[in-house]
C-alpha cells in the first residue's frame, strides 16, 4: 500500500504569538515550531496501516526550508521518505492545496492522510480541497478507519454523535483526536531520520484567492466584577446580564 501524509510546520501550542510589524503576519522571532498535532495523529495512522498492509509511508509538506524540521520529526516516528514542496511565500488554503494536489497526482497513492485541521490558520480546508482537486472521496474528522479489500469503513465525529461512512480506495482521510495515540520517536528512529533523504521539488505556483488585510490579537478581557455575595445580588446580576452583557 502506498500512503502519503501531508503535514504542516506550525507554531508550538505553548508559544506566545505576536503580530509582526507589518500587521499581516506573525512575528517569528523566538517562536518554536512543531509538527501540527492533528498531522501527528495522521502520521501515526499511516504507520499503523503500513504495519498491517506493508508498503511505504511518504510525508509531504509545502513551505520553506524550515519545514524540514517537521519532516524529520515524521521520519523519526517511522515514515520511509519525505518530500518538501519548496515555496518561501505565504499561501492561502487553496494555494497550499493546489501545490499538494499537483505533487500527489503522479504518485497515485492508495491513501492520503491529513490532520483534520492545522493550528495556524485553523480553517480545516486543505485536506478536503485536495480531495476535490484529485476527484477522490474523503472523510473528515475520522476517529476510526478500518480498511479491508480496498474498502474503508470510517467513523467520523458529527455534532452530537458519530457517523459511519464507507468508501473505496484511493481516498483521503482527515484525522481527528481519538483516532490513535501517536508514538514518540525512539532514539533509533531519530538517528535513522538524519540519514533519510528529503526530496525537494518546486511547488506548483497558485494565485491566492484570499488576501490578509489585517492581523491583530484579541482585545484584553475586562476585569471581573462582584455584584454581591448573597441573594440580594440576584436582581442586579440579572439586570447587568440583560442591559450590559446582553446575553438574556
PyMOL commands that set and color helices and strands:
alter all, ss='L'
color gray80, all
select helices_A, chain A and resi 37-53+67-77+93-105+126-133+187-193+231-243
alter helices_A, ss='H'
color red, helices_A
select strands_A, chain A and resi 2-6+9-11+33-35+56-63+81-86+111-115+137-148+151-158+161-168+171-175+198-202
alter strands_A, ss='S'
color yellow, strands_A
deselect
rebuild
show_as cartoon
